[in-house]
Amino acid sequence: MTIGYCVKCRDKREIEGSKPYTMKNGKPAIKGTCPTCSTAIFRIGRG
């Protein structure tokens, strides 16, 4: 279970089943859909 937070609205949630990938700035991220703002990028970590 990975804790991530939305890059747009900072909504924290658990993300499972997604493979991490690297953003353009070299930070790890995960694809998922945010229920609050529908952005599909989550940063890994507790925010």
N, CA, C and O atoms as a Tripos MOL2 file, in Angstrom:
@<TRIPOS>MOLECULE
protein
  188   187    47     0     0
PROTEIN
NO_CHARGES

@<TRIPOS>ATOM
      1 N           0.8500   -1.1990    0.0000 N.3       1 MET1
      2 CA          0.0000    0.0000    0.0000 C.3       1 MET1
      3 C           0.8840    1.2470    0.0000 C.2       1 MET1
      4 O           1.7770    1.3910    0.8350 O.2       1 MET1
      5 N           0.6240    2.1320   -0.9370 N.am      2 THR2
      6 CA          1.4230    3.3440   -1.0720 C.3       2 THR2
      7 C           0.5920    4.5570   -0.6990 C.2       2 THR2
      8 O          -0.5500    4.6990   -1.1380 O.2       2 THR2
      9 N           1.1700    5.4300    0.1140 N.am      3 ILE3
     10 CA          0.4950    6.6820    0.4240 C.3       3 ILE3
     11 C           0.9600    7.7160   -0.5990 C.2       3 ILE3
     12 O           2.1560    7.8760   -0.8380 O.2       3 ILE3
     13 N           0.0120    8.4020   -1.1870 N.am      4 GLY4
     14 CA          0.3710    9.4330   -2.1430 C.3       4 GLY4
     15 C          -0.5130   10.6410   -1.9510 C.2       4 GLY4
     16 O          -1.5170   10.5780   -1.2430 O.2       4 GLY4
     17 N          -0.1440   11.7380   -2.5790 N.am      5 TYR5
     18 CA         -0.9990   12.9200   -2.5170 C.3       5 TYR5
     19 C          -1.0830   13.5500   -3.8970 C.2       5 TYR5
     20 O          -0.1250   13.5380   -4.6700 O.2       5 TYR5
     21 N          -2.2610   14.1020   -4.1840 N.am      6 CYS6
     22 CA         -2.5200   14.6880   -5.4920 C.3       6 CYS6
     23 C          -1.6420   15.9250   -5.6970 C.2       6 CYS6
     24 O          -1.4970   16.7500   -4.7950 O.2       6 CYS6
     25 N          -1.0610   16.0450   -6.8900 N.am      7 VAL7
     26 CA         -0.1850   17.1880   -7.1500 C.3       7 VAL7
     27 C          -0.9620   18.4950   -7.2380 C.2       7 VAL7
     28 O          -0.3920   19.5720   -7.0670 O.2       7 VAL7
     29 N          -2.2750   18.4010   -7.5060 N.am      8 LYS8
     30 CA         -3.0470   19.6150   -7.6940 C.3       8 LYS8
     31 C          -3.7200   20.0960   -6.4040 C.2       8 LYS8
     32 O          -3.5590   21.2480   -6.0020 O.2       8 LYS8
     33 N          -4.4770   19.1960   -5.7630 N.am      9 CYS9
     34 CA         -5.2420   19.6480   -4.5990 C.3       9 CYS9
     35 C          -4.7120   19.0840   -3.2770 C.2       9 CYS9
     36 O          -5.2920   19.3310   -2.2200 O.2       9 CYS9
     37 N          -3.6070   18.3240   -3.3360 N.am     10 ARG10
     38 CA         -2.9590   17.7900   -2.1310 C.3      10 ARG10
     39 C          -3.8210   16.8090   -1.3440 C.2      10 ARG10
     40 O          -3.5890   16.5910   -0.1550 O.2      10 ARG10
     41 N          -4.8060   16.2210   -1.9980 N.am     11 ASP11
     42 CA         -5.6580   15.2470   -1.3360 C.3      11 ASP11
     43 C          -4.8620   13.9590   -1.1220 C.2      11 ASP11
     44 O          -4.3540   13.3740   -2.0780 O.2      11 ASP11
     45 N          -4.7550   13.5220    0.1290 N.am     12 LYS12
     46 CA         -3.9820   12.3210    0.4310 C.3      12 LYS12
     47 C          -4.8570   11.0850    0.3200 C.2      12 LYS12
     48 O          -6.0310   11.1040    0.6900 O.2      12 LYS12
     49 N          -4.2700   10.0030   -0.1970 N.am     13 ARG13
     50 CA         -5.0040    8.7460   -0.2490 C.3      13 ARG13
     51 C          -4.0540    7.5920   -0.4440 C.2      13 ARG13
     52 O          -2.8830    7.7880   -0.7680 O.2      13 ARG13
     53 N          -4.5560    6.3880   -0.2480 N.am     14 GLU14
     54 CA         -3.7550    5.2040   -0.4830 C.3      14 GLU14
     55 C          -3.9570    4.7830   -1.9330 C.2      14 GLU14
     56 O          -5.0780    4.7670   -2.4410 O.2      14 GLU14
     57 N          -2.8630    4.4480   -2.5800 N.am     15 ILE15
     58 CA         -2.9480    4.0360   -3.9670 C.3      15 ILE15
     59 C          -2.3930    2.6190   -4.0370 C.2      15 ILE15
     60 O          -1.3070    2.3470   -3.5270 O.2      15 ILE15
     61 N          -3.1290    1.7310   -4.6600 N.am     16 GLU16
     62 CA         -2.6040    0.3830   -4.8070 C.3      16 GLU16
     63 C          -2.6550   -0.0650   -6.2430 C.2      16 GLU16
     64 O          -3.5140    0.3720   -7.0100 O.2      16 GLU16
     65 N          -1.7440   -0.9300   -6.6080 N.am     17 GLY17
     66 CA         -1.7480   -1.5200   -7.9290 C.3      17 GLY17
     67 C          -1.1630   -0.6730   -9.0350 C.2      17 GLY17
     68 O          -1.2260   -1.0570  -10.2030 O.2      17 GLY17
     69 N          -0.5900    0.4790   -8.6940 N.am     18 SER18
     70 CA          0.0020    1.3200   -9.7310 C.3      18 SER18
     71 C           1.5210    1.2470   -9.6620 C.2      18 SER18
     72 O           2.1070    1.1830   -8.5820 O.2      18 SER18
     73 N           2.1420    1.2580  -10.8290 N.am     19 LYS19
     74 CA          3.6000    1.2640  -10.8520 C.3      19 LYS19
     75 C           4.0930    2.7000  -10.7870 C.2      19 LYS19
     76 O           3.6150    3.5620  -11.5250 O.2      19 LYS19
     77 N           5.0460    2.9550   -9.9060 N.am     20 PRO20
     78 CA          5.6120    4.3160   -9.8580 C.3      20 PRO20
     79 C           6.3560    4.6430  -11.1520 C.2      20 PRO20
     80 O           6.9100    3.7560  -11.8020 O.2      20 PRO20
     81 N           6.3620    5.9050  -11.5100 N.am     21 TYR21
     82 CA          7.1550    6.3470  -12.6520 C.3      21 TYR21
     83 C           7.8120    7.6510  -12.2460 C.2      21 TYR21
     84 O           7.5090    8.2050  -11.1890 O.2      21 TYR21
     85 N           8.7240    8.1490  -13.0970 N.am     22 THR22
     86 CA          9.4540    9.3580  -12.7470 C.3      22 THR22
     87 C           8.9080   10.5530  -13.5050 C.2      22 THR22
     88 O           8.7480   10.5120  -14.7250 O.2      22 THR22
     89 N           8.6240   11.6180  -12.7690 N.am     23 MET23
     90 CA          8.1520   12.8480  -13.3920 C.3      23 MET23
     91 C           9.3120   13.5360  -14.0930 C.2      23 MET23
     92 O          10.4640   13.1260  -13.9510 O.2      23 MET23
     93 N           9.0030   14.5900  -14.8560 N.am     24 LYS24
     94 CA         10.0460   15.3080  -15.5980 C.3      24 LYS24
     95 C          11.1150   15.8880  -14.6860 C.2      24 LYS24
     96 O          12.2740   16.0160  -15.0820 O.2      24 LYS24
     97 N          10.7210   16.2430  -13.4500 N.am     25 ASN25
     98 CA         11.6970   16.8230  -12.5290 C.3      25 ASN25
     99 C          12.4340   15.7580  -11.7300 C.2      25 ASN25
    100 O          13.1920   16.0800  -10.8150 O.2      25 ASN25
    101 N          12.2140   14.4790  -12.0730 N.am     26 GLY26
    102 CA         12.9520   13.4100  -11.4250 C.3      26 GLY26
    103 C          12.3210   12.8730  -10.1560 C.2      26 GLY26
    104 O          12.8920   12.0000   -9.5020 O.2      26 GLY26
    105 N          11.1460   13.3830   -9.7950 N.am     27 LYS27
    106 CA         10.4820   12.9100   -8.5740 C.3      27 LYS27
    107 C           9.5850   11.7160   -8.8920 C.2      27 LYS27
    108 O           9.0040   11.6410   -9.9740 O.2      27 LYS27
    109 N           9.4740   10.7840   -7.9420 N.am     28 PRO28
    110 CA          8.6030    9.6370   -8.1960 C.3      28 PRO28
    111 C           7.1350   10.0120   -8.0870 C.2      28 PRO28
    112 O           6.7550   10.8090   -7.2290 O.2      28 PRO28
    113 N           6.3200    9.4450   -8.9450 N.am     29 ALA29
    114 CA          4.8800    9.7060   -8.9440 C.3      29 ALA29
    115 C           4.1440    8.4320   -9.3110 C.2      29 ALA29
    116 O           4.7500    7.4450   -9.7280 O.2      29 ALA29
    117 N           2.8410    8.4670   -9.1520 N.am     30 ILE30
    118 CA          2.0100    7.3160   -9.4710 C.3      30 ILE30
    119 C           0.7700    7.8170  -10.1900 C.2      30 ILE30
    120 O           0.2540    8.8930   -9.8860 O.2      30 ILE30
    121 N           0.2960    7.0280  -11.1480 N.am     31 LYS31
    122 CA         -0.9290    7.4290  -11.8440 C.3      31 LYS31
    123 C          -2.1380    6.8750  -11.1090 C.2      31 LYS31
    124 O          -2.1420    5.7240  -10.6730 O.2      31 LYS31
    125 N          -3.1550    7.7000  -10.9800 N.am     32 GLY32
    126 CA         -4.3810    7.3060  -10.3220 C.3      32 GLY32
    127 C          -5.3550    8.4420  -10.5400 C.2      32 GLY32
    128 O          -4.9640    9.4780  -11.0790 O.2      32 GLY32
    129 N          -6.5940    8.2950  -10.1480 N.am     33 THR33
    130 CA         -7.5280    9.3920  -10.3460 C.3      33 THR33
    131 C          -7.9620    9.9580   -9.0130 C.2      33 THR33
    132 O          -8.4740    9.2350   -8.1580 O.2      33 THR33
    133 N          -7.7600   11.2410   -8.8380 N.am     34 CYS34
    134 CA         -8.1200   11.9090   -7.6010 C.3      34 CYS34
    135 C          -9.6350   12.1080   -7.5460 C.2      34 CYS34
    136 O         -10.2090   12.6590   -8.4850 O.2      34 CYS34
    137 N         -10.2970   11.6740   -6.4680 N.am     35 PRO35
    138 CA        -11.7430   11.8410   -6.3720 C.3      35 PRO35
    139 C         -12.1680   13.3000   -6.1820 C.2      35 PRO35
    140 O         -13.3170   13.6520   -6.4490 O.2      35 PRO35
    141 N         -11.2430   14.1460   -5.7200 N.am     36 THR36
    142 CA        -11.5850   15.5280   -5.4480 C.3      36 THR36
    143 C         -11.4940   16.4080   -6.6920 C.2      36 THR36
    144 O         -12.4130   17.1760   -6.9780 O.2      36 THR36
    145 N         -10.3990   16.3030   -7.4280 N.am     37 CYS37
    146 CA        -10.2180   17.2160   -8.5640 C.3      37 CYS37
    147 C          -9.9540   16.5040   -9.8840 C.2      37 CYS37
    148 O          -9.7340   17.1570  -10.9030 O.2      37 CYS37
    149 N          -9.9730   15.1680   -9.8800 N.am     38 SER38
    150 CA         -9.8330   14.3670  -11.0970 C.3      38 SER38
    151 C          -8.4710   14.4250  -11.7770 C.2      38 SER38
    152 O          -8.3330   14.0010  -12.9240 O.2      38 SER38
    153 N          -7.4700   14.9420  -11.0850 N.am     39 THR39
    154 CA         -6.1210   14.9100  -11.6400 C.3      39 THR39
    155 C          -5.6100   13.4680  -11.5930 C.2      39 THR39
    156 O          -6.0030   12.7020  -10.7130 O.2      39 THR39
    157 N          -4.7500   13.1010  -12.5180 N.am     40 ALA40
    158 CA         -4.3130   11.7120  -12.5870 C.3      40 ALA40
    159 C          -2.8900   11.5010  -12.0920 C.2      40 ALA40
    160 O          -2.3140   10.4360  -12.3160 O.2      40 ALA40
    161 N          -2.3110   12.4920  -11.4230 N.am     41 ILE41
    162 CA         -0.9320   12.3420  -10.9640 C.3      41 ILE41
    163 C          -0.8730   12.4720   -9.4440 C.2      41 ILE41
    164 O          -1.3700   13.4400   -8.8670 O.2      41 ILE41
    165 N          -0.2580   11.4830   -8.8150 N.am     42 PHE42
    166 CA         -0.0470   11.5220   -7.3680 C.3      42 PHE42
    167 C           1.4340   11.4640   -7.0780 C.2      42 PHE42
    168 O           2.1500   10.6360   -7.6420 O.2      42 PHE42
    169 N           1.8980   12.3280   -6.2080 N.am     43 ARG43
    170 CA          3.2630   12.2330   -5.7250 C.3      43 ARG43
    171 C           3.2690   11.1850   -4.6130 C.2      43 ARG43
    172 O           2.2960   11.0440   -3.8720 O.2      43 ARG43
    173 N           4.3730   10.4570   -4.5100 N.am     44 ILE44
    174 CA          4.4980    9.4600   -3.4560 C.3      44 ILE44
    175 C           5.0260   10.1410   -2.2070 C.2      44 ILE44
    176 O           5.9580   10.9420   -2.2850 O.2      44 ILE44
    177 N           4.4520    9.8390   -1.0740 N.am     45 GLY45
    178 CA          4.8910   10.4390    0.1770 C.3      45 GLY45
    179 C           3.7080   10.9750    0.9520 C.2      45 GLY45
    180 O           2.5600   10.8350    0.5300 O.2      45 GLY45
    181 N           3.9900   11.5850    2.0810 N.am     46 ARG46
    182 CA          2.9160   12.0510    2.9280 C.3      46 ARG46
    183 C           2.5980   13.5220    2.7300 C.2      46 ARG46
    184 O           1.7600   14.0720    3.4440 O.2      46 ARG46
    185 N           3.2400   14.1550    1.7910 N.am     47 GLY47
    186 CA          2.9130   15.5460    1.4600 C.3      47 GLY47
    187 C           3.5930   16.5090    2.3780 C.2      47 GLY47
    188 O           3.4250   17.7200    2.2380 O.2      47 GLY47
@<TRIPOS>BOND
     1     1     2 1
     2     2     3 1
     3     3     4 2
     4     3     5 am
     5     5     6 1
     6     6     7 1
     7     7     8 2
     8     7     9 am
     9     9    10 1
    10    10    11 1
    11    11    12 2
    12    11    13 am
    13    13    14 1
    14    14    15 1
    15    15    16 2
    16    15    17 am
    17    17    18 1
    18    18    19 1
    19    19    20 2
    20    19    21 am
    21    21    22 1
    22    22    23 1
    23    23    24 2
    24    23    25 am
    25    25    26 1
    26    26    27 1
    27    27    28 2
    28    27    29 am
    29    29    30 1
    30    30    31 1
    31    31    32 2
    32    31    33 am
    33    33    34 1
    34    34    35 1
    35    35    36 2
    36    35    37 am
    37    37    38 1
    38    38    39 1
    39    39    40 2
    40    39    41 am
    41    41    42 1
    42    42    43 1
    43    43    44 2
    44    43    45 am
    45    45    46 1
    46    46    47 1
    47    47    48 2
    48    47    49 am
    49    49    50 1
    50    50    51 1
    51    51    52 2
    52    51    53 am
    53    53    54 1
    54    54    55 1
    55    55    56 2
    56    55    57 am
    57    57    58 1
    58    58    59 1
    59    59    60 2
    60    59    61 am
    61    61    62 1
    62    62    63 1
    63    63    64 2
    64    63    65 am
    65    65    66 1
    66    66    67 1
    67    67    68 2
    68    67    69 am
    69    69    70 1
    70    70    71 1
    71    71    72 2
    72    71    73 am
    73    73    74 1
    74    74    75 1
    75    75    76 2
    76    75    77 am
    77    77    78 1
    78    78    79 1
    79    79    80 2
    80    79    81 am
    81    81    82 1
    82    82    83 1
    83    83    84 2
    84    83    85 am
    85    85    86 1
    86    86    87 1
    87    87    88 2
    88    87    89 am
    89    89    90 1
    90    90    91 1
    91    91    92 2
    92    91    93 am
    93    93    94 1
    94    94    95 1
    95    95    96 2
    96    95    97 am
    97    97    98 1
    98    98    99 1
    99    99   100 2
   100    99   101 am
   101   101   102 1
   102   102   103 1
   103   103   104 2
   104   103   105 am
   105   105   106 1
   106   106   107 1
   107   107   108 2
   108   107   109 am
   109   109   110 1
   110   110   111 1
   111   111   112 2
   112   111   113 am
   113   113   114 1
   114   114   115 1
   115   115   116 2
   116   115   117 am
   117   117   118 1
   118   118   119 1
   119   119   120 2
   120   119   121 am
   121   121   122 1
   122   122   123 1
   123   123   124 2
   124   123   125 am
   125   125   126 1
   126   126   127 1
   127   127   128 2
   128   127   129 am
   129   129   130 1
   130   130   131 1
   131   131   132 2
   132   131   133 am
   133   133   134 1
   134   134   135 1
   135   135   136 2
   136   135   137 am
   137   137   138 1
   138   138   139 1
   139   139   140 2
   140   139   141 am
   141   141   142 1
   142   142   143 1
   143   143   144 2
   144   143   145 am
   145   145   146 1
   146   146   147 1
   147   147   148 2
   148   147   149 am
   149   149   150 1
   150   150   151 1
   151   151   152 2
   152   151   153 am
   153   153   154 1
   154   154   155 1
   155   155   156 2
   156   155   157 am
   157   157   158 1
   158   158   159 1
   159   159   160 2
   160   159   161 am
   161   161   162 1
   162   162   163 1
   163   163   164 2
   164   163   165 am
   165   165   166 1
   166   166   167 1
   167   167   168 2
   168   167   169 am
   169   169   170 1
   170   170   171 1
   171   171   172 2
   172   171   173 am
   173   173   174 1
   174   174   175 1
   175   175   176 2
   176   175   177 am
   177   177   178 1
   178   178   179 1
   179   179   180 2
   180   179   181 am
   181   181   182 1
   182   182   183 1
   183   183   184 2
   184   183   185 am
   185   185   186 1
   186   186   187 1
   187   187   188 2
@<TRIPOS>SUBSTRUCTURE
     1 MET1         2 RESIDUE 1 A MET
     2 THR2         6 RESIDUE 1 A THR
     3 ILE3        10 RESIDUE 1 A ILE
     4 GLY4        14 RESIDUE 1 A GLY
     5 TYR5        18 RESIDUE 1 A TYR
     6 CYS6        22 RESIDUE 1 A CYS
     7 VAL7        26 RESIDUE 1 A VAL
     8 LYS8        30 RESIDUE 1 A LYS
     9 CYS9        34 RESIDUE 1 A CYS
    10 ARG10       38 RESIDUE 1 A ARG
    11 ASP11       42 RESIDUE 1 A ASP
    12 LYS12       46 RESIDUE 1 A LYS
    13 ARG13       50 RESIDUE 1 A ARG
    14 GLU14       54 RESIDUE 1 A GLU
    15 ILE15       58 RESIDUE 1 A ILE
    16 GLU16       62 RESIDUE 1 A GLU
    17 GLY17       66 RESIDUE 1 A GLY
    18 SER18       70 RESIDUE 1 A SER
    19 LYS19       74 RESIDUE 1 A LYS
    20 PRO20       78 RESIDUE 1 A PRO
    21 TYR21       82 RESIDUE 1 A TYR
    22 THR22       86 RESIDUE 1 A THR
    23 MET23       90 RESIDUE 1 A MET
    24 LYS24       94 RESIDUE 1 A LYS
    25 ASN25       98 RESIDUE 1 A ASN
    26 GLY26      102 RESIDUE 1 A GLY
    27 LYS27      106 RESIDUE 1 A LYS
    28 PRO28      110 RESIDUE 1 A PRO
    29 ALA29      114 RESIDUE 1 A ALA
    30 ILE30      118 RESIDUE 1 A ILE
    31 LYS31      122 RESIDUE 1 A LYS
    32 GLY32      126 RESIDUE 1 A GLY
    33 THR33      130 RESIDUE 1 A THR
    34 CYS34      134 RESIDUE 1 A CYS
    35 PRO35      138 RESIDUE 1 A PRO
    36 THR36      142 RESIDUE 1 A THR
    37 CYS37      146 RESIDUE 1 A CYS
    38 SER38      150 RESIDUE 1 A SER
    39 THR39      154 RESIDUE 1 A THR
    40 ALA40      158 RESIDUE 1 A ALA
    41 ILE41      162 RESIDUE 1 A ILE
    42 PHE42      166 RESIDUE 1 A PHE
    43 ARG43      170 RESIDUE 1 A ARG
    44 ILE44      174 RESIDUE 1 A ILE
    45 GLY45      178 RESIDUE 1 A GLY
    46 ARG46      182 RESIDUE 1 A ARG
    47 GLY47      186 RESIDUE 1 A GLY
